[in-house]
Every structure is written in structure tokens, then in C-alpha cells.
Amino acid sequence: MQIRDKIYFASDFHLGSYPLTDSEKREKKIIQWLDYIKNDAKELFLVGDIFDFWFEYSTVVPKGYIRFLGKLAELSDLGIKITLFKGNHDMWMFGYFKKELNATIVNDELELQLDGKTFYIHHGDGLGAGDTKYKFLKKIFRSSFCQWLFARLHPNLGIGIATRWSKHSRVSNNEDEKFLGEDKEWLIQYSKEVVEQKHYDYFIFGHRHFPYQLPLTTDAEIINLGEWIKYQTYAVWDGTKLKLEKWN
């Protein structure tokens, strides 16, 4: 009998970003990875920005990603629990993935215990000091009124606007990410502030795009999952340790 005892974490696939030919190649790599982990995965956490844009109308979702979604459906049918986090690119998830994949949708942070260890998981956008402009925009975009207004647009127009916007994103423009140092990495600083108030063994984030695994204290670590445009990195929990790995 197959033993499913591992928990996987990944983020920032940015499926649908320009150029679309690169997105299609990336989707195939992701499917290969999902096909690999289905053999021993108990749970899968996708920590935001899985899509470069996502909006669910009541009867319409963005076209594409059929192979990726089909693979997720296969994992779900195998009994692998799937949890999706809303990122800053795909925050407009509602009930579609719950209905089709029986997935859990997480709006912000998730705190959980695994094998006696505590985890703090968040996409990573809007945390810590600064970036007040984005935090303000995030409140607007996540408001029910803004979502209602956007839903009034015909999908051809609404998704067309989002597609043009996507062409100007840091993913589509192939911007390089560099580690800024612990004192300037805001997710590290945010995690250090949190762990002073409440202990967590592990902090897991996406969003930053640069993969790293570092100690915060003698008994706490932070992992940034990176992305799948350049790095193809993910994390796996085997019941005793959390490890950042690279798919190739």
C-alpha cells in the first residue's frame, strides 16, 4: 500500500503571465512535479500567485490551465488535501476550487500544527512595515464592492484589462530578484517581530520570489518558497524536518 506521509508547499507559478509560450512550458514542468509528488503526498499547500490573474464570475472562469487543473483534480481524487492561498495576483478566488477540487481557500495567514510543530503560512504580500500604497490598494481590491463592480464587466473586457496589466508585471518583464540581506528582507524582519510575541517553529511565505531557508532564532526558521519562473523551488515536510528543494 502506498504511504502518503509528506506535505508539500509551493507558490508563485504565475500561470498565464507573458510571454504565454513560457507560461505553457512552465505549466508542463509543474505538472511533472505534481505527477512526482502524488506518490507520497498527503497534503499540498499552494501559497498564492498560482495564476498571474484569476477572477471567478458566477458562470465563467479564465480559460486555459486545463492540464494543470486536471492534474490537481487527479490529486484531489487520490485523497490528497489541497489548500490554496490567495496571492496578490489571484486574490479573487471564491467557490470554484472548493466545488471542483474540494480545496480549502485561505484569505490571509494560516496557523497550523504538524507532527507537534507549529507553522505560520502566508503568501507574504502586505506584511510588515511600509508599502502603504499596496496595503491600501489591497483593501480596495479585496472589498466586496470592488469585486461586485468588476463582476459587472463582461469577461472579455474584464479579463482583457487584467491580461494587459499582466504584461507589465515583474514576472513578464523578467526582473531579477536578489537577496537584500536579513536586515532589509521585510519578511524576515516581520517574522522576527512575530516570533517575539508568539512562537512558531516555521514561517513559510511566497511572494518574494527569491528562495531561501534561514534560522530566525535557535528554534525557529523561515522559508521563502521562491517561484517557478527561474528557480522551480518548493518545500517538503517529512514529519520531522522542513526542507527547501529544487525541481529539475
Residue pairs with C-beta under 8 A, 6 or more apart in sequence:
2 39
2 40
3 40
4 40
4 41
4 42
4 79
4 80
5 40
5 42
5 238
5 239
6 37
6 40
6 41
6 42
6 236
6 237
6 238
6 239
7 41
7 42
7 43
7 44
7 45
7 114
7 236
7 237
8 37
8 41
8 43
8 44
8 45
8 234
8 235
8 236
8 237
9 45
9 47
9 121
9 204
9 223
9 225
9 234
9 235
9 236
9 237
10 33
10 44
10 45
10 46
10 47
10 225
10 228
10 233
10 234
10 235
11 46
11 47
11 48
11 49
11 50
11 85
11 87
11 123
11 205
11 206
11 207
11 225
11 226
11 227
12 48
12 49
12 50
12 87
12 206
12 207
12 209
12 225
12 226
12 227
12 228
12 229
13 26
13 27
13 30
13 46
13 49
13 50
13 51
13 227
13 228
14 23
14 26
14 49
14 50
14 51
14 52
14 89
14 169
14 171
14 227
14 228
14 229
15 23
15 26
15 27
15 30
15 50
15 51
15 52
15 64
15 65
15 68
16 23
16 51
16 52
16 53
16 62
16 64
16 65
16 163
16 166
17 23
17 52
17 166
17 169
17 171
17 172
17 229
18 166
18 167
18 172
19 172
22 229
23 52
26 228
26 229
27 65
27 67
27 68
28 67
29 228
29 232
29 247
30 68
30 228
31 67
31 68
31 71
32 247
33 232
33 234
33 247
34 44
34 68
34 71
34 72
34 75
35 71
36 247
37 44
38 74
38 75
38 78
38 80
41 75
41 80
42 80
42 81
43 80
43 81
43 82
43 83
44 75
44 80
44 81
44 82
44 83
45 83
45 85
45 121
45 204
46 82
46 83
46 84
46 85
47 85
47 87
47 121
47 122
47 123
47 204
47 205
47 206
47 225
48 85
48 86
48 87
48 88
48 89
48 90
48 123
48 124
48 125
48 206
48 207
49 87
49 88
49 89
49 90
49 123
49 206
49 207
49 227
50 84
50 87
50 90
51 62
51 65
51 89
51 90
52 89
52 90
52 166
52 169
52 171
52 172
53 62
53 89
53 90
53 159
53 162
53 163
53 165
53 166
54 61
54 62
54 89
54 90
54 92
54 93
55 61
55 62
55 92
55 150
55 151
55 158
55 159
55 162
56 92
56 93
56 94
56 95
56 96
57 151
57 155
57 158
58 151
60 155
61 96
62 159
69 100
72 82
72 101
72 103
73 100
73 101
75 82
76 82
76 101
76 102
76 103
81 104
82 97
82 101
82 102
82 103
82 104
83 103
83 104
83 105
83 106
83 110
84 93
84 97
84 103
84 104
84 105
84 106
85 105
85 106
85 110
85 121
85 122
85 123
85 206
86 92
86 93
86 105
86 106
86 107
86 108
86 123
87 123
87 125
87 206
87 207
88 123
88 125
88 126
88 134
88 138
88 207
89 169
91 138
91 141
91 142
92 141
92 147
92 150
93 105
94 105
97 103
97 105
98 104
98 105
106 121
108 122
109 120
109 121
109 122
110 119
110 120
110 121
110 122
111 118
111 119
111 120
111 121
111 200
112 118
112 119
112 121
113 119
114 237
114 239
115 237
115 239
115 240
117 201
117 202
118 199
118 200
118 201
118 202
119 200
119 201
119 202
119 203
119 204
120 191
120 194
120 200
120 202
120 203
120 204
121 203
121 204
121 205
122 204
122 205
123 205
123 206
123 207
124 187
124 205
124 206
124 207
124 208
124 224
125 134
125 138
125 207
126 134
126 135
126 138
127 186
127 187
127 190
127 205
128 186
128 187
128 189
128 190
128 193
129 186
129 189
130 186
131 186
140 146
150 158
151 158
153 161
166 172
170 209
171 227
171 229
174 229
177 208
177 209
177 210
178 210
179 185
179 210
179 212
182 188
182 189
182 214
183 189
185 208
187 203
187 205
187 207
187 208
187 222
187 224
188 214
188 216
188 222
191 203
191 216
191 220
191 222
192 216
192 217
194 200
194 203
195 203
195 216
195 217
195 220
199 219
199 220
200 220
201 219
201 220
201 221
202 220
202 221
202 222
202 223
202 242
203 216
203 220
203 221
203 222
203 223
204 222
204 223
204 225
204 235
204 242
205 222
205 223
205 224
205 225
206 224
206 225
206 227
207 224
208 224
208 226
209 226
209 227
209 229
209 231
210 224
210 226
211 224
211 225
211 226
211 227
211 231
211 233
211 244
211 246
212 222
212 223
212 224
212 226
212 244
213 221
213 222
213 223
213 224
213 235
213 242
213 243
213 244
214 221
214 222
215 221
215 222
216 222
221 242
223 235
223 242
223 244
225 233
225 234
225 235
225 244
226 233
226 244
227 233
231 246
232 246
232 247
232 248
233 244
233 245
233 246
233 247
234 244
234 245
234 246
234 247
235 242
235 243
235 244
235 245
236 242
236 243
236 245
